[in-house]
Amino acid sequence: MKHNITITRNDQYDFVVCGGGPAGFASALSAARQGLKTAVVEQMGCLGGVSTSGGIHVFLGGRKLNEATREHVRVIGGIFDEFTDSLIADGYAVEPNTIDMSFNPFGWYPRMASGIHCDPIGIKTRMEDMLLSAGVRIYYFSTLTDVIMDQSTIESIIVHNKDGFVSLSARCFADCTGDGDLASLCNVPFEKGRKEDGLTTPASVIMVVDNVDGHDLVTYQNEHQSPKLVEIIERLKSEGSWPFLFEIFVSMQLVEKDVFLINTVRQIGVDGTSEMSRSKALTEGRRQNIKLFAIMKQHFPGFANARIRTIYDWIGIRESRRISSVHNIKLSDALNGASYDDCIAATTYNFDLPDPLKPSYDPMMGDAKRPNAKRKHIVIQIPYRSLIPQKVDNLIVAGRCIGCDREVLGPVRIMGPCMQMGQAAGTAAALFSTTKSFKTVDTDVLRKRLWDAHVINPLTLPFD
């Protein structure tokens, strides 16, 4: 079936970013601050992506616990630090170094307190203010529908919103959709899921509950050395009272005392690039959360008087498309701490990518009782080449759809390194005027700009 469409207008920019999550936010802000007329296309009515619309109000990957000093040191700088520091200063986020690590409601393990816990209102309004102050045009409620190309160059993208079909033209574009939607429209080759069956890691639907007795919950977790309440769940399973495939409980307190984010339910067999699959997973996730909440109130310490504040209208996808890039990051390189001359970002996060059919088991880490970490180096570098698709000259990708082995998604898909990649992409866009392809951007100049902007941190990345 064919159907002609009418383009209602053509808006022109230097740089257009698809996706307003952490990567897209940093990409647009970086480019605009360096003089580019920039636009962001976002399907929702706010920025932040999964950190706002998806309910994950915890920015992981920007800090790392120093085991010797017990201090949460900064491993990512630049826009990530600027953004999170401003939230902390205004009371919208919790400084990790102020958390009592011996009695910690902010993470499912004390060492995970390096996440920066934020208020979603603070996230979305601060991102918006920073982009608008830099002159970025934000297209809310706009869905990417098509692309117009001249051989290997994108001339414009087509988005649909209340104005109809709108064409956005630019010299260069960034795909920060998480799912590689723009790259896919450009026929960039990609991989998705396991090689043997195409299955991806489970998805999530987040629930937030309030009126929790956080003191009782954390006291129990500490006394039983059971942050994921495994022994309670095992008892319920033996009694036939646990109707789920997942076998751990993941909770963390948000900025407001005794308000907890519950990141526990899992949906298996989800294709993050399929509307039908996402819709089915979202409805399943809501039902799972309702059942889980009833069990929590009856059996979990601290939740007897809890109330559901919200169940998010978003399916949290951990894995979908991974583009075929100029250089795909290999698992062996990530495990062994490979160093790249064109490194523009890094992650110190763990290999968090559960088995597609066993949502509480991570092949790289083991399960709650049998950890099996295979990592030999704490820092995983992200080279610029992994952001560059093979077939399109004026497209750069940032976020979890970069080119890498699927296991590498675990450490690179979280918000800290995604924001760092986004800032690198926006900086590369500012250098694009001196070349005709992202492939030929001078990476020495790019890295120098990132160093000067404190994006590259000497604790994690060497710079000569």
Buried (B, 14 or more C-beta within 10 A) or exposed (E): EEEEEEEEEEBEBBBBBBBBBBBBBBBBBBBBBBEBBBBBBBBBEBBBBBBBBBBBBBBBBBBBBEEEEEEBBBBBBBBBBBBBBBBBEEEBBBBBEEBEBEEBBBBBEBBBBBBBBBBBEBBBBBBBEBBEEBEBBBBBEBBBBEBBBEEBBBEBBBBBBEEEBBBBBBBBBBBBBBBBBBBBBBEBBBBBBBEEEEBBBBBBBBBBBBBBBBBBBBBBBBEEEBBBBBEBBEEBEEEEEBEBBBBBBBBBBBBEEBBBBBBBBBBBEBBBBEEEBBEBBBEBBBEBBEEBBEBBBEBBBBBBEBEBBEBBEBBBBBBBBBBBBBBBBBBEBBBEEBEBEBBBBBBBBBBBBBBBBBBBBBBBBEBBEEEEEEBEBBBBBBBBBBBBBBBBBBBBBBBBBBBBBBBBBBBBBBBBBBBBBBBBBBBBBBBBEEBEBBBEBEBEEBBEBBBEBBBBBEBBBEEE
